[in-house]
């Protein structure tokens, strides 16, 4: 392992850069919700939240393709196989762009159909479709931005990636105000600003390709000795999918959870409940800001150490990451518990009934999401230690376990509705502990190559 001072500097530089990169998926939605809540109203916040399943599906596919390939890129970098790095980069970019184009086609051809699946409240239908259609048409920018920041970060440019994200979100924030308040575009202005922000970010991150130590170029040859073949392509895509599957499944089931939760809360508490849920989902984005940064650091720096077979360095990365997660979660929970009403008003709540319901929901979710962060990080750790089945089990449980608990609590203990997530996550942690002990699993990398 490199000397401790150099290693610590590298870790913290990568962690903070990764947290800023996570702003691409987290802060954009939160900024949209705050501005829309204050300029358009509570229904605008609810409409944005109703579109989250589609955004979550895009994020899921990016996890599957870009993050899966990014972990393989890290392993290849650890092995100093630069041709392999370029090969997995090419596959990630091509597949992410193709997925983005597919969403664009759907956004043009069937936006009303997709909106109908998501929204059962007639009063929110129009707002939801207006926001969703622009997001779907601009999906290629979202997919490519995430893929590029992932690859450039692993390839040694986390600082450039973080700068691109900062400017991306600054553009988004500025254009939100221009499009909604000055030009009167309504909720479409918010999603348009998000897409334009991603395009600006893409232009900035492309500077990485001019660096001398850039290992990202386009090639369909996995090694310098091999020519392109469809059999090799299928096998390589399979490796990417296998690597990214646990995180993708966790994100995909979260999309199902969004739909189930929106439906249950809508029936049980109406528009007031939907607003409270929307604020909680934006709180999730704040938690995810730190979680995604830590996970990206573990995946990127950790996969390099896995490629080297360096147990000591990998364990140090894990210790630092879990310590950071703990401190971050404690701070967020304290802020939410002491200032829930201010948070509700910040999102545009103006009635006492709405504020009261949102306060109850926020305090329950603050505790629930802290446990969610630990479970999600544990899933990544199992994957890097090559416990694929365990990682996949956690990825399925993390959201699907909440759905039956939510249904039971809503029907038999409605006063505890907002604590459904917390109950489900406690059950999940117990299951993980039991399976780990029964399976005699050990956290140990293969011996380091000499």
N, C-alpha and C positions, 0 to 999 in steps of 0.2 A: 504494500500500500504506500502511496506517496506520503510525504511528511504531513503531520497533523494540521499545521497552520495552512498549508496549501489546500489540503482536503476541505477544511472548514470554510475557507474563503470560496472555494468552488461550489460547495454545497449551498451556502447562503445566497450566493449570487444566482445560482440556478433556481433556488426556491422562490426568491422574491420575483425573479423574472417570470417564473411559471405562474405565480399568483396574478401578476399583471396580464399574462396571456389568458388566464381564465376569465378575465374581464370580458373577453369577446363573447363568451356564452352566458355570463352572469349579469354584468352590470348593464348591458344594453337593454335587457328586459326590465330591470329595475328602474332605470332612468325613464324608459318609455312609460312605465306604470305611474311613476310619481308625476311626471309632466302631464300625462293624459288625465290622471285623477284630478289635478288642479285646474286644467284648462277645459276639459270635456266633462268630467264628473265621475261619480262612482261606477256608473254603467260602463264607462270606457275601460276602467281597471278590470272589471269583471269580464269584458269582452276579450281583452288581451290574455287573461288567464285561461279562457276557454280555448284559445288557439294553442296553448302549451303542448297538448298531445302531438300536434304536427311538428312543432319545433323540436320536441323531444325525440320524435322518430328520426328527424334529420341528425340530431346530435348522436343518437344511437348508431346510425349507419356510419357516422364519422368515427365514433369509438371503434366500431368493428373494423373499419378499413384503415383510417389514418393512425389511430393509436395502436392497433395490432401491428401494422407495418412499422410504426415508430419503435416499438419494442424490438422488432427484428433488426432494424437499422442500428439500434444501440448495441445489440449482441454482435452484429457484424463489425461495428467500429471497435468493440473490445477485442475482436479477433484480427483487426487490421485488414479486413477484406473489403476494400473500397469498391470493387465492382459489385459486390453483393449489396452494399449500401445504396448505390445508384439504382440497382435493379428494383429493390423494394420501394424506393422513392417513386420510381416511374409507375409501378403498379398502383400505389396509393393515390397518386395524383390523377391517373386515368380513371380509376373506379369512382373516386369522389366527384370528379367533374361529371361523369356519366349519371350518377345518382342525382346531382343537382339539376341537370337538364331534364330528367324525368319529373322532378317536382315542378319545374317550370311549365312543362306540358300540362300537368294536372291543374296547375294554377290558372292556366289560360282556358282549358277545356271544361273542367268540372268543379269550379270553386264553390258553387251552390250545393253540390252533392256532398263535398267534404265538410262544409259548414253545417249542413243538416245532420251529419253524424255527430258533430261536436256540441251543438247548441240545441237545447229543447225549450228554451225560453224565447218566445216570439219577440219580446221587447228588446232582446239583445242580439237577435239574428243578424240584422243589417250591419251593426257595428262590428260584429265578429267577422263577417265575410269581408268587409272593407279592409280590415287589418290583415286578415289571413291571406287574401289574394296577392297582395304586394309581397308578403314574406315568401310565398311559394314561388312567385315569378323570379325573385331575387335569390333563390336557393343556391345556384351555382357559386355566387359570391360567398355565401356562408360556408359551404362545403370546402371550397378552395382555400379560404382564409384559415380555417381550422387546420386543414392538412398542411399548409405551408408553415404555419407557426410551430406545429408539432415537429415537422422534419427539420426546420432550421434550428429549433431549440436543441434537439438531440445532436445535431451536427456542429454544435459549438457556438451558436449565435442566440443564446437566450436573451441577451440584452437587446439586440436588434428586434427580436420578436416582441419583447415587452414595449419597446418604443412604438412599434407598429400598432399594438393594441391600444396604447394610450391615445395616439392620434385618431385611431378608428373611433374610440368612444367620445373623444372631444368633438369630432365632426358630427357624430350622432346627436350628441347633446345640443350642439349649436343649431343644427338643422331642424331638430325637433321644435325648437322655439320659433324658428323662421317659418317652417311649413305650417305649423298648427296655429300659432298666434298671429303672425304677420300676413301669411298668404291664405289662411282660412281653409286649409286642405282637410281639416278634421283628423280622424284617427288614421287615415291613409298616409298622412304626412309623417306620422310617427314611424310606421314600418318602412316608408321610403327613406327616411333619414338613416335607419339602421342599415339598409342595404348599401347606401352610398358610403357610409362609414367603412363597411367591409371592403369595398372596392379601393378606397384610399389606403387601407391597411395592406391590401395585397400589393399595391404599387410599392409600398415602403419595404415590405419583407423581401421583395424580389432583389433587393440590394445584396442579399446574401450570396447570390450566384456570381457576384463580381469578386468575392473574396478569394485570396490565393489558397486558403485551406478548405475551400468548399469541396465536399464530396458528393454533392447532389447534382447529377446530370441525368439525361434521359437515355435509357438503354433497355432493351428487351433480352439482353444476354446475361444470365445469372453469373457466369464466369467468363473470363477472357477466352477460354478454350471452347466454350459451348456456343452453338448457334441457337436461334429462337426455335422453340417447338411448342405446340399447343399442350402436349402432355406435361412439359415442365411448367408452363403457365398455369395450368389447372392445379398442379401440385403446390406451386408457390402461393396462389390465391387461397388454397386450403390452409396453408401454414399461417397466412395473415388472419384468416377468419378464426382459426383455432386459437391464435394468440389474443385476438381482440374479443372473443366470444363472451367471456365472463362479464367484462365491462359493458359490452353491447346488450347482453341479456338483461343486466341490471337496469340499464337506461331504457330498454324497450318495455320491460314490465312496469317501469315508472310511468310510461305513457298510458298503459292500461289503468294504472292506479289513478292517474289524473282524471280519466274518463269516469271511473267508478266513483271517485270521491266527489267530482262535480255533480254527478247525478244524485248521489245520496244526500249531499248537502242542499242541493236545489229543492229536493222533495221535502226535506226535513225543516229547513230554515229559510227557504226562499231567497230573495235578492240580498237580504242582510247577511245571510250565511255565506252566499257566494262571494260577497265583497270581503268578508272576514277570511275566507279560504284564499282568495286572491292575494291578500296581504301576506298570509302565511307562506304561500308559494313563492312570493318575492323574498321573504325571509330565508327560505330554502336557498335562493340564489346567493344570498350573502354567505351562508354557511358553505355553499358549494364553491364560492370564490377561494376560500382557504383549502377546502378539501381537494379541489381539482389541482391547485398548485402543488400540494403535497403529493398527490397521486402521480402527477406528471413528473415530479422530481424522482420519486421512487422508480417509476417506469423507465425514465431516461437514464439517470445516473446508475440506478440499480441494475438495469439490463446490461450496461457496460461491465459492471463488476461481476455479473453472472457469467458474461462471456469470458472474463478473465479467471473466473473461479475463485475470487477473493472474498472469503467468508467474513474476514475482519472488517473490510471496507463496507460490505453490504449490510452487516449488522449495525454499523455506526450510522449509516443512512437511515435505517429503520428506527433506531433509538431517537435520533434527532427529529425525525418526522412525527413520531407519536407524541413526543414532548411538545412540539409546536402545535399539533392538533389540539392537545389538551388545554394549553394556555389560551388558544384562540377561542375554543368553545366556551370556556369559563367566562371570558370577557364578554362575548356576545350574549350569553344567557343572562348575565348581570344587567347589561344594558336593556335587554328586552323586558325583563321582569320589573325594572324600575321605571321604564318609560314607555309602556305599551300604548297608552292613550295618545301620546305625542306621535308615535309611529303611525297609528291609525289616522290621525289628522293630517300627517304628512302625505298620505296617499289620497287625501281628499274627503275623508269621512266628516260629515257635518251634523249628523243626528245622534242623539244620545243612545238610541237603540243600536245603531250601527257601531258606535264606539265601544259600547259595553260588550257586545258580542265579539268584536275584534280583539279586545283586551283579553277575554277568556281564551280565545283561540291561540293568540300569540304566546301566552305564558305556557300553555300545554305544548305547543309546537317547539318552543325554545329548548325544552328538555328532550323531546323526541328526536329532533334533528341532530343533537349532540351524539346520541347513540347511533344514529344512522351514519354519521361520519366515521365512527370507529368501525362499524361493520363493513362499510364500503372499502376502507383502507385495508382491513384484514383480508378481504377478498383479493386485492391486488397482491398482497404478500404471499398468499397461498399459490397464486398463479406463477409468480416468479420463482418460487421454490419447486415448481413443476407438479404441484398437487392440483391438477386440472379439474378432477371431479369435485373436489372440495370447493374450489373456487366457483365452479359452475353451480353447485348446490346453493351457495350463498347468493349468487347473482339471481337465481330464481326466487329465493325466499325473500330477499330484501324488500320487494314491493308486493309480491303476490300474497305474502303472509298477512299484510295489512288489510287486504280486501275482505276476507271472511271476518276478521276481527272488527272491522268497521261496520259490517252488516249486523253482526251480533250486538255490538254496543248500541248501534242506532235503534235497534228494535227492542232491546230489553233494558238498556241503561242509557237512555238518550241524554241525560244530564252529563254523562261522561264522554260524549261524542268526540270532543277534541282530543281526548287522551287515547284514542284508538291506536294511533301511531306508536305512542310510548309503550303500550301494552304489547303490541306486536313485536317491537324491537327487543324488548326484554326476553320474550319467548325465543326469538331468533338467536340471541346471544347464548342462551341455555342450550339450544340445539347444537350450535357450533362447538361449544365446550364439550358436550357429550360425544359428538362424532369424532372430535380430535382425540379425545382420550381413548375411545373404543378402537379407533383406527391406529393407535400408537404412532401418530404422525410426528416427525421430527424436522425442525428447521435447520437444514444443513445442505450447503451447496456441494456439488462434486469436487473432488480434490483439485486444487489449482495446478494448472499445467506449468511445468518448469521450462 
